[in-house]
Amino acid sequence: MHIDCADCAMQHTDACSDCIVTYLLDRPEGAIVFDVAEERAIRALQTGGLIAGTRFVATPHVGSADAGVGG
């Protein structure tokens, strides 16, 4: 899992302060990379309702072949 807050449409919104990335790392800028084991642990905590999920919403890149495609 690779999350770059600079590419998140939710950056600088109320959702940002409730994002798991902000919660875990308190780092408002830069990319965060989780390995497979960390991602599984995060998903387990989310499923159990112990932590909020990621609020990451990728912004479409201008000129990108997949711009505008939902995920």
Secondary structure by P-SEA (a helix, b strand, c coil): ccccccccccccccccccccccccccccbbbbbbcaaaaaaaaaaaaaccccccccccccccccccccccc
